[in-house]
Amino acid sequence: GEDVEQSLFLSVREGDSSVINCTYTDSSSTYLYWYKQEPGAGLQLLTYIFSNMDMKQDQRLTVLLNKKDKHLSLRIADTQTGDSAIYFCAESHSSASKIIFGSGTRLSIRP
Amino acid sequence: DADVTQTPRNRITKTGKRIMLECSQTKGHDRMYWYRQDPGLGLRLIYYSFDVKDINKGEISDGYSVSRQAQAKFSLSLESAIPNQTALYFCATSDPTGPSTDTQYFGPGTRLTVL
C-alpha cells in the first residue's frame, strides 16, 4: 500500500540550513506536499511540487524531488527560531481521493 | 486557517459518552475530511466527503460516524467514547478544481481527552 516515511526529529543550529527528507512508495504520485504545523495549530501548506518537476524554489525553501528513488526533501536556508515546527510530507495522485501523510519531522532550532 | 473553524477547541469527556465535533468552512470547497493526529503517527484519515450526499470511510473509521449537514458543515461523532480515542482531531477541506488537486486547508484542531 501507499506509505510515506520521515525521520521524527531534526535539530539544527540557528542560521544553518535544515534538510528534511521523505520517502514514499506510490510511484503514481502526482503531487507531493510539505505542510508545517506550529504548536497548537493546524497544518499549513508550505509548498507543493508536481511529480514531473525535480526542483522548486520559494524564497528560503527549496524542494527537491528524485522520482526514481521516490525521495523528496525540503531545504530551509538560514533557519530561524520561527521555523521550529513539525513538517509533514504528503503525497496524492489525481485519481485518488485522499492525501497520504508522513508521520512528521519535528524541527528544533538551537542557538 | 480562519476559513476552517472547529468547535470545541478542547474537550474532556468520560468513557461511554457521546461526543460531537463540529467543523465549518467558508472556503466554498466541496471536499471535507476528518483526521486524527497521534504523536509519532502523523495524520490518519477517519472519514471524508466529496459533497453533501457523499460520505466515505477512511483508514480508521471504526468507532466514529459523520454527518455532512451542508456544503459548509461536516460533523464527527464518537458514539461511545473510549480512552484510545484521546487525540487531536483536525477537519480539512480541499478544492479539486484548484491548481493543486487535493491541497488541503486545515482547521485549528480539537483536542479531545477521554477519561
Chai-1 contact restraints between the chains, C-beta under 6 A:
chainA,res_idxA,chainB,res_idxB,connection_type,confidence,min_distance_angstrom,max_distance_angstrom,comment,restraint_id
A,Y31,B,S100,contact,1.0,0.0,6.0,A-B,restraint_1
A,G42,B,F90,contact,1.0,0.0,6.0,A-B,restraint_2
A,G42,B,F106,contact,1.0,0.0,6.0,A-B,restraint_3
A,G42,B,G107,contact,1.0,0.0,6.0,A-B,restraint_4
A,G42,B,P108,contact,1.0,0.0,6.0,A-B,restraint_5
A,G42,B,G109,contact,1.0,0.0,6.0,A-B,restraint_6
A,L43,B,F106,contact,1.0,0.0,6.0,A-B,restraint_7
A,L45,B,T103,contact,1.0,0.0,6.0,A-B,restraint_8
A,Y48,B,S100,contact,1.0,0.0,6.0,A-B,restraint_9
A,S92,B,D102,contact,1.0,0.0,6.0,A-B,restraint_10
A,S94,B,T101,contact,1.0,0.0,6.0,A-B,restraint_11
A,K98,B,L45,contact,1.0,0.0,6.0,A-B,restraint_12
A,I99,B,D102,contact,1.0,0.0,6.0,A-B,restraint_13
A,F101,B,G42,contact,1.0,0.0,6.0,A-B,restraint_14
A,F101,B,L43,contact,1.0,0.0,6.0,A-B,restraint_15
A,G102,B,G42,contact,1.0,0.0,6.0,A-B,restraint_16
A,S103,B,G40,contact,1.0,0.0,6.0,A-B,restraint_17
A,S103,B,L41,contact,1.0,0.0,6.0,A-B,restraint_18
A,S103,B,G42,contact,1.0,0.0,6.0,A-B,restraint_19
A,G104,B,G42,contact,1.0,0.0,6.0,A-B,restraint_20
